Amino acid sequence: MRKGRILIVIPAFNEQQNIMQVIRDAQDSIPNGDVLVINDCSVDNTSLRARQAGDVRVVDLPCNLGIGGAVQTGFKYAREQGYHCMVQVDGDGQHIPAEIDKLMQTMEQSDCDMVIGSRFLDVDSFRTSWARRMGIKVFYYLFRMLIGMRVTDSTSGFRLYNRRSIELLARYYPDDYPEPDAIIMLKKHGLRICEVGVAMRAREHGASSITPIKSPYYMAKVMLSIFFSYTRTRW
């Protein structure tokens, strides 16, 4: 894909210790892609470190919007700048940019509108905490029941979107913990979704915002959001 046709979006909040390596890995893996860092009002030097990486665009949000608002900023940018594809890579270093090629090959072969990078699909990979794995399993059965689709890693933020999904999600994207909810949204609009197994790694610095104590709240909130999205009429 030619330069300027694929956008690598990296949402980041207080990731000064990880962001530069994530950017460099993305640039090395997809040299024909453009990198956009969405600094979600970090209180550390995330923005400065990102700009020091060179040949990268940085958007500094004026207030903390959370992962949903940060990623939707990326969708809006991709739509306005005419990108054909957009890759979401988390700023914490867990996603391996070298695996983006798997997402791209899968999209080309399957003609899907969104490809999810899964930790649980025929790969030996870091698989997060037991509490989060239990939640992902619950979502797996929930999606089978609601939309008849098997999604092994619905919370994965490692995703590739084509122009159709960019156009939709630039207008409508969930605010909190949006990854599972976005699956319902895309399916309701007739877009195709598929998965491919990818390796991931544990974050080297910092900690996840979803702790074991917060996991029940996360589960209840996401399940409620999924049901609302499922019952809501199409936009």
C-alpha positions as CSV (number, residue, x, y, z in Angstrom):
1,M,0.0,0.0,0.0
2,R,1.4,3.4,-1.0
3,K,2.5,6.1,1.5
4,G,-0.5,8.1,2.7
5,R,-3.0,5.2,2.3
6,I,-2.7,3.6,5.7
7,L,-2.9,5.4,9.0
8,I,-1.5,3.9,12.2
9,V,-3.4,5.4,15.1
10,I,-1.8,5.1,18.6
11,P,-4.1,6.3,21.4
12,A,-1.9,7.1,24.5
13,F,-2.5,8.3,28.0
14,N,0.5,8.7,30.3
15,E,2.7,6.4,28.2
16,Q,5.9,8.4,28.2
17,Q,7.9,5.2,28.9
18,N,6.4,3.2,26.1
19,I,5.4,5.6,23.3
20,M,8.7,6.1,21.6
21,Q,9.4,2.4,21.1
22,V,5.8,1.8,19.9
23,I,6.2,4.5,17.3
24,R,9.6,3.2,16.1
25,D,8.3,-0.3,15.9
26,A,5.3,0.9,13.9
27,Q,7.5,2.9,11.5
28,D,9.9,-0.1,11.0
29,S,7.1,-2.6,10.4
30,I,4.9,-0.4,8.1
31,P,7.3,2.1,6.5
32,N,4.7,3.2,4.0
33,G,2.2,4.1,6.7
34,D,1.6,7.4,8.5
35,V,1.7,7.4,12.3
36,L,-0.8,9.5,14.3
37,V,-0.5,9.6,18.1
38,I,-3.6,10.7,20.0
39,N,-2.4,12.1,23.3
40,D,-5.4,11.8,25.6
41,C,-4.5,14.8,27.8
42,S,-1.6,13.0,29.5
43,V,-0.1,14.6,32.5
44,D,3.4,13.2,31.7
45,N,5.7,13.7,28.8
46,T,3.8,11.4,26.3
47,S,3.3,14.2,23.8
48,L,7.0,15.4,23.9
49,R,8.3,11.8,23.6
50,A,6.1,11.1,20.6
51,R,7.2,14.3,18.8
52,Q,10.8,13.3,19.4
53,A,10.3,10.1,17.5
54,G,10.3,12.1,14.3
55,D,8.0,11.8,11.2
56,V,4.9,11.4,13.4
57,R,1.7,13.5,13.8
58,V,0.5,14.2,17.3
59,V,-2.9,15.4,18.4
60,D,-3.1,16.7,21.9
61,L,-6.6,16.5,23.2
62,P,-7.6,19.4,25.4
63,C,-9.3,17.1,28.0
64,N,-9.3,13.4,28.7
65,L,-11.8,11.7,26.5
66,G,-11.0,8.1,27.3
67,I,-10.1,5.4,24.8
68,G,-13.3,5.8,22.9
69,G,-12.9,9.5,22.3
70,A,-9.2,9.1,21.5
71,V,-9.7,6.4,18.9
72,Q,-12.7,8.2,17.3
73,T,-10.4,11.2,16.9
74,G,-8.2,8.9,14.8
75,F,-11.2,7.8,12.8
76,K,-12.2,11.4,12.1
77,Y,-8.6,12.2,11.0
78,A,-8.5,9.2,8.8
79,R,-11.8,10.1,7.2
80,E,-10.9,13.7,6.6
81,Q,-7.5,12.9,5.2
82,G,-8.8,10.2,2.8
83,Y,-6.9,7.2,4.2
84,H,-8.0,3.8,2.8
85,C,-7.1,1.9,5.9
86,M,-6.5,2.6,9.6
87,V,-4.7,0.4,12.2
88,Q,-5.3,0.8,15.9
89,V,-2.2,0.1,18.0
90,D,-2.3,0.7,21.8
91,G,0.3,3.0,23.2
92,D,1.2,0.7,26.1
93,G,3.5,-1.6,24.0
94,Q,1.3,-4.8,24.2
95,H,0.6,-4.8,20.5
96,I,3.4,-5.9,18.2
97,P,3.4,-3.7,15.0
98,A,5.2,-6.5,13.1
99,E,1.9,-8.4,13.3
100,I,0.1,-5.7,11.4
101,D,1.0,-7.6,8.2
102,K,-1.2,-10.5,9.3
103,L,-4.1,-8.1,9.7
104,M,-3.6,-6.7,6.2
105,Q,-3.2,-10.1,4.6
106,T,-6.4,-11.3,6.3
107,M,-8.3,-8.2,5.1
108,E,-7.1,-8.7,1.5
109,Q,-8.0,-12.4,1.5
110,S,-11.3,-12.2,3.3
111,D,-12.6,-8.8,2.1
112,C,-13.7,-8.0,5.6
113,D,-14.3,-4.5,6.8
114,M,-12.6,-4.9,10.1
115,V,-9.9,-7.4,11.2
116,I,-9.4,-8.1,14.9
117,G,-6.0,-9.3,16.1
118,S,-6.7,-12.2,18.5
119,R,-4.5,-13.5,21.3
120,F,-6.6,-16.7,21.5
121,L,-6.7,-17.9,17.9
122,D,-4.0,-20.5,17.0
123,V,-1.1,-18.5,18.6
124,D,1.1,-18.8,21.6
125,S,0.9,-15.3,23.1
126,F,0.7,-13.3,26.3
127,R,-3.0,-13.6,27.3
128,T,-3.6,-11.0,30.0
129,S,-5.0,-11.8,33.5
130,W,-7.4,-14.6,34.4
131,A,-10.1,-12.2,35.3
132,R,-10.0,-10.5,31.9
133,R,-9.9,-13.9,30.2
134,M,-13.1,-14.9,32.0
135,G,-14.7,-11.7,30.8
136,I,-13.6,-12.3,27.2
137,K,-15.1,-15.8,27.4
138,V,-18.4,-14.3,28.6
139,F,-18.4,-11.9,25.7
140,Y,-17.6,-14.8,23.3
141,Y,-20.9,-16.6,24.3
142,L,-22.8,-13.3,24.3
143,F,-21.8,-12.5,20.7
144,R,-22.7,-16.0,19.6
145,M,-26.2,-15.6,21.1
146,L,-26.8,-12.0,19.8
147,I,-25.2,-11.9,16.4
148,G,-24.3,-15.6,15.7
149,M,-20.6,-14.8,15.4
150,R,-17.7,-16.3,17.2
151,V,-15.3,-13.6,18.4
152,T,-12.4,-15.0,20.5
153,D,-10.9,-11.7,21.5
154,S,-13.6,-9.0,21.5
155,T,-11.7,-6.7,23.8
156,S,-8.6,-6.6,21.6
157,G,-7.8,-3.1,20.5
158,F,-5.4,-4.3,17.8
159,R,-7.5,-3.8,14.8
160,L,-7.5,-2.9,11.1
161,Y,-10.3,-1.0,9.5
162,N,-11.1,-0.3,5.8
163,R,-12.7,2.8,4.4
164,R,-16.2,1.6,5.0
165,S,-15.6,1.0,8.7
166,I,-13.7,4.3,9.0
167,E,-16.7,6.2,7.6
168,L,-19.1,4.6,10.1
169,L,-17.0,4.8,13.2
170,A,-15.9,8.4,12.6
171,R,-19.6,9.2,13.2
172,Y,-20.6,6.6,15.8
173,Y,-18.1,5.1,18.3
174,P,-18.7,4.2,21.9
175,D,-17.0,6.3,24.6
176,D,-16.1,3.7,27.3
177,Y,-14.5,0.3,26.6
178,P,-15.6,0.5,23.0
179,E,-14.0,-2.6,21.5
180,P,-16.9,-5.1,22.2
181,D,-19.6,-2.5,21.5
182,A,-18.1,-1.6,18.1
183,I,-18.5,-5.2,16.9
184,I,-22.3,-4.9,17.4
185,M,-22.3,-1.6,15.7
186,L,-20.5,-2.8,12.6
187,K,-22.6,-5.9,12.3
188,K,-25.9,-4.0,12.5
189,H,-24.7,-1.9,9.6
190,G,-23.9,-5.0,7.5
191,L,-20.2,-4.7,7.7
192,R,-18.0,-7.9,7.8
193,I,-15.7,-8.7,10.7
194,C,-13.1,-11.4,11.0
195,E,-10.2,-12.3,13.3
196,V,-6.6,-13.5,12.9
197,G,-4.3,-14.9,15.5
198,V,-1.5,-12.5,16.6
199,A,1.2,-12.5,19.2
200,M,1.0,-9.9,22.0
201,R,3.3,-9.1,24.9
202,A,2.9,-7.8,28.5
203,R,3.3,-4.1,28.9
204,E,6.8,-3.2,30.2
205,H,5.9,0.0,32.0
206,G,2.8,1.2,33.8
207,A,-0.4,-0.7,34.6
208,S,-3.7,-1.4,33.1
209,S,-6.7,0.7,34.1
210,I,-8.8,-2.5,34.4
211,T,-7.8,-4.0,37.8
212,P,-9.2,-7.2,39.3
213,I,-11.3,-5.0,41.6
214,K,-12.7,-3.0,38.7
215,S,-13.4,-6.1,36.5
216,P,-17.0,-6.8,37.7
217,Y,-17.9,-3.1,37.1
218,Y,-16.2,-3.3,33.7
219,M,-18.1,-6.5,32.8
220,A,-21.5,-5.1,33.9
221,K,-21.0,-1.8,32.1
222,V,-19.9,-3.4,28.8
223,M,-22.6,-6.1,28.8
224,L,-25.3,-3.4,29.4
225,S,-23.8,-1.3,26.6
226,I,-23.8,-4.3,24.2
227,F,-27.4,-5.0,24.9
228,F,-28.3,-1.3,24.3
229,S,-26.4,-1.3,21.1
230,Y,-28.1,-4.6,20.0
231,T,-31.6,-3.3,20.7
232,R,-31.1,0.2,19.4
233,T,-32.4,0.9,15.9
234,R,-29.9,1.3,13.1
235,W,-28.7,4.9,12.7
